[in-house]
Amino acid sequence: MKTILAYGDSLTFGANPSGGARHAYEDRWPTALEKGLGGKARVIAEGLGGRTTVSDDWYANADRNGARILPTLLESHGPLDMVIIMLGTNDLKPAICGSALEASFGMRRLVQIIRGHAAGRNEPAPEIVLVAPPLLCDSDNADMMGHFGGLAHGLEQSSQFAAHYARRAQEWNTGFFDAATVAKADPQDGVHLDAANTRAIGEGLVPVVKSMLAI
């Protein structure tokens, strides 16, 4: 059986924009992906709200720097056949980074970490899929929109995810998936997803993963 690490932020955690702390286990996208793979792989969900690609968030009470914690997770969950990374939304916050382009450079660094970790252990490197997050959408949630520098900034930058991530995927020979093709943010906060859209990401990834892992 193959082992896949799903590495992400609150969208991987399953944050519920309706006020509940978290979607039910069966509604989170790593669960939907594992179900779609029909018992040929197990998917380990590692989602943390506020996680960035490579940047510190000094407002947070847990380490949100995705580059710093990743080696520990690779060690504790290895050996892995695949790592799926869906990060970058929090990078769009001006206080963190503010740019989809810079987020794509952060994703590049995570690819380097994964491959360097495997080389250091003299193991085959896992397959990697870079996932461009869903776009932000209009919302009356002033605090959430303020985190992202206002609606115009959030919309403009999130609309650039797919192009930048696809370019990094081509440069580094990884898989690529645009989550915005299957999932839309909930206008209750403009960032997080309802249960159906969260599941849709996992379901949309099924053919990508099957092809790359030949399962």
Beta strands, then each sheet from edge to edge (+ up, - down):
strand 1: 2-8
strand 2: 41-47
strand 3: 82-86
strand 4: 127-132
strand 5: 175-178
sheet 1: 2+ 1+ 3+ 4+ 5+
end
